[in-house]
Amino acid sequence: MSRSRVVAVAAACTTAVAAGVLVVTGTASAGTISGTLYRDPNTAVARWLASNPGDSRAAVIRDKVASQPATRWLSSFNISTVGAEVATYVNAANAAGQIPALTVYGITNRDCGGASSGGAPDLTQYQTWIGNIARNLGGQTVVLNLEPDSIALLTCLNSSEIAARNQALRTATQTLKAANPNARVYLDGGHSAWNSAGDQASRLVAAGIADADGFYTNASNFQPTSAESAYGRSIISSLNGQGVSGKRQVIDTSRNGGASGDWCGDDNTDRRIGQYPTVNTGDANIDAFLWIKPPGEADGCRYAAGSFQPDLAYSLASTAPNPPSSPTSAPSSPSSSPSSSPSSSPSSSPSPSPSLPTGACGATLRAVSTWNGGYQGEVKVQAGNGTPNGWTVSWTLPSGSSISQVWNGTLTTSGSTVSVRNVSWNGNLPADGSTTFGFIATGTPGTPALTCTSP
């Protein structure tokens, strides 16, 4: 994973600033992206949870980290396989009606030889790699964060190498946009404790931001959202002054909700996750709050860069608030491959449902998608005109079917009967409120009859 520099040395990474609380500025509307961010079930945190269900940290990591969408990093430089990787991921998100978000990380001389060094051997092969990515983006909305640290961190490059990198980024942006006009491409904006806004804006212009949709800041970093949004406004103002208008910001909020400390997240326990991922930012200049850096994945100081470490994930999540009572992104639909939804929280409807008695709950299987050997479902839990203090949904699986993963709920099984109980933050529903949970299963779905009970 990338790291980000805050002091005047060639090493990357940061010194964090004080904890940030979301500051809403501008209009009350979101940016120019609309929809639901895609939550990939095939992540390091999901695999850890599947292998460690009895770990004392599992519930917190499941409810506050694994329940949320984070970006998929394309960081292993392999020209022959990257196209299939992108196609699988994007197609799953598209089938779910959701927005895939990719962080493209393969530029030559990546991270200036630091802990996340690597990337393409040369810029010619880099463009071939980018072309294979571009050809598999489909035609629907996809978010691409192009090359963290590639513009903010230039200390290891001479003037001709900087010019070559800028041209490579410009060409990559044009290639990605030409392949999918609905692709949203954002360039590296550093962060608020690094380069000045004017300097960063000039670097962005040189790297071809005129062809991109905007820039992202705070990737793999800890600066508070309030500082990043102010920094973004300054960059936008400077871009406007340089004749480049209409650009917008994305902020990485994956670990900017905690206190300040040393620069490396691997060695600190005073961080926590920040704003949950959403495209409903409330800021006219900001298209999305993303978890660019998946929480729990290491910086490369104490652990191998990019490796998932449960102690880091638990430290980030244990004192963080639960997912908000108003969903940060709309409930998902299932996909044509093993995919899942971002966290969904209780919501209110205008009037109670007359079909449910007071205090009762009901459950419906909202959608099911299948693939070879498995399927995904999403269940809507609906309150009546009372306020259930917890709920449990039960049903009988078809022969040969088993559930391998659940999010936004706690699974128990007894033979072919499965039950999913609410987690801590989505059990108390307002009158006629609702929430959702999702699951991945093997076998075939059948037509199960769901029952919902409430204490």
Salt bridges, closest charged atoms under 4 A:
ASP40 OD2 - ARG72 NH2 2.76
ASP55 OD1 - ARG57 NE 2.88
ASP63 OD1 - ARG62 NE 2.88
GLU85 OE2 - ARG72 NH1 3.38
ASP111 OD2 - ARG3 NH2 3.39
ASP199 OD1 - ARG203 NE 3.16
ASP213 OD2 - LYS177 NZ 2.73
ASP213 OD1 - ARG184 NE 3.05
ASP287 OD2 - ARG184 NH2 3.16
ASP287 OD1 - ARG248 NE 2.55
ASP299 OD1 - ARG255 NH2 2.77
ASP299 OD1 - LYS293 NZ 3.33
ASP311 OD2 - ARG302 NH1 3.97
GLU378 OE1 - ARG366 NH1 3.70
